[in-house]
Amino acid sequence: MPFIVCDRPDPEQMVEYYTIAGLPGDPESPLSASIEYGVKYDISDVPPGTYNIRVSACNQWRCSLPSPLDFTVPDEPSIPTNIRLVF
């Protein structure tokens, strides 16, 4: 499964949550920080296409400037052809 992730922030920044913009039906915000990463968001259900997303880290006072990520979700692979039994 593909995930959007980022490094965990410095604890002194007191990041409480993240926001993600640029995906279909933008995810519910806020996204909680994960233990392993700063943010970990499953994109396995994102339909094929090219995306330009922006992720911001937020504490109780404000959010960071957004960090961009561009990626493409490919179409499904072609169906197998010339299927047969070989003896």
KOLTORPA-830340 format. One line per 5 residues: for each residue x, y negated, z of N, C-alpha, C. Coordinates in steps of 0.05 Angstrom, whole numbers. Layout:
N
X/Y/Z/X/Y/Z/X/Y/Z | ...
END
This chain:
87
17/24/0/0/0/0/17/-25/0 | 11/-44/-16/26/-69/-16/15/-88/6 | 34/-102/18/27/-122/39/41/-148/34 | 29/-170/41/43/-195/43/54/-197/71 | 80/-201/73/92/-203/100/111/-227/100
119/-235/124/140/-254/128/155/-247/154 | 178/-259/157/194/-254/181/180/-265/205 | 185/-253/228/173/-264/252/187/-291/258 | 172/-311/267/184/-337/273/199/-337/299 | 214/-357/303/228/-362/329/207/-366/350
209/-351/372/189/-354/394/184/-382/403 | 205/-399/401/202/-427/410/182/-443/393 | 176/-433/369/156/-446/352/128/-441/360 | 124/-421/377/97/-415/388/76/-411/367 | 83/-396/345/64/-391/324/42/-372/335
18/-380/330/-5/-365/340/-20/-350/318 | -20/-362/294/-34/-349/272/-23/-360/245 | -33/-348/223/-25/-355/196/-50/-360/179 | -46/-376/158/-68/-379/138/-56/-371/111 | -73/-359/94/-65/-352/67/-86/-364/48
-76/-378/28/-94/-389/8/-85/-380/-20 | -103/-377/-38/-97/-370/-66/-104/-342/-74 | -117/-327/-56/-127/-300/-62/-157/-302/-67 | -168/-283/-83/-197/-283/-88/-212/-282/-61 | -231/-300/-57/-246/-300/-32/-229/-304/-8
-209/-322/-10/-189/-327/11/-195/-312/37 | -174/-299/48/-178/-283/72/-189/-300/95 | -203/-286/113/-212/-299/137/-188/-311/152 | -189/-335/159/-168/-347/175/-179/-352/203 | -164/-351/224/-135/-346/223/-128/-317/222
-105/-311/211/-94/-284/211/-75/-281/234 | -79/-263/251/-62/-259/274/-34/-251/267 | -15/-259/282/13/-251/278/15/-221/285 | 31/-207/270/34/-178/275/59/-174/293 | 62/-151/304/85/-145/321/110/-141/304
107/-128/281/129/-121/264/139/-145/247 | 119/-160/237/125/-183/220/111/-208/232 | 116/-231/219/101/-254/227/72/-250/219 | 68/-245/193/41/-239/183/44/-213/167 | 23/-197/167/22/-173/150/-7/-171/140
-10/-175/113/-37/-175/102/-38/-156/78 | -57/-137/79/-60/-116/59/-73/-128/34 | -59/-125/12/-70/-135/-14/-77/-112/-33 | -80/-88/-23/-86/-65/-40/-113/-68/-55 | -131/-84/-45/-157/-87/-58/-158/-112/-76
-136/-126/-80/-136/-150/-97/-137/-141/-126 | -156/-152/-142/-158/-143/-170/-135/-151/-187 | -131/-138/-210/-109/-145/-228/-109/-175/-235 | -86/-187/-237/-84/-215/-244/-58/-227/-233 | -54/-252/-239/-30/-267/-229/-40/-285/-207
-25/-286/-185/-33/-301/-162/-10/-320/-153 | -18/-343/-144/0/-363/-132/-11/-369/-104 | 0/-355/-85/-11/-358/-58/7/-377/-41 | -4/-386/-19/10/-403/-1/4/-394/28 | 25/-390/43/22/-380/71/33/-402/90
17/-408/110/25/-428/131/25/-414/158 | 44/-422/174/45/-413/202/34/-436/219 | 18/-428/239/5/-449/256/9/-443/285 | 12/-465/300/11/-463/329/-13/-480/339 | -15/-485/364/-39/-498/374/-41/-527/366
-19/-539/356/-20/-567/349/-23/-572/319 | -10/-555/302/-10/-560/273/-1/-536/258 | -3/-538/231/6/-516/214/30/-526/198 | 47/-507/190/71/-514/174/63/-521/146 | 82/-532/131/78/-535/103/75/-507/91
60/-503/70/56/-476/59/81/-466/45 | 86/-440/48/107/-426/34/95/-411/10 | 105/-416/-14/92/-403/-38/102/-375/-43 | 85/-359/-55/92/-332/-65/75/-328/-90 | 89/-322/-112/76/-316/-138/80/-286/-143
58/-273/-151/60/-244/-157/38/-237/-177 | 42/-214/-190/23/-204/-209/15/-176/-201 | -11/-171/-200/-22/-144/-196/-28/-132/-223 | -14/-111/-231/-18/-100/-258/-45/-86/-261 | -53/-83/-286/-76/-66/-292/-70/-38/-284
-91/-21/-283/-86/7/-276/-71/20/-299 | -56/41/-293/-41/54/-315/-60/66/-336 | -49/71/-359/-65/84/-380/-71/112/-372 | -93/123/-383/-100/151/-377/-80/169/-390 | -74/192/-378/-56/212/-390/-68/221/-417
-50/226/-436/-59/236/-462/-47/263/-468 | -59/277/-487/-50/303/-496/-47/323/-473 | -67/324/-456/-68/343/-434/-73/371/-445 | -57/390/-436/-59/417/-446/-46/437/-427 | -51/462/-432/-37/484/-418/-14/494/-435
8/500/-422/31/511/-437/38/537/-423 | 41/559/-440/48/585/-430/75/593/-439
END
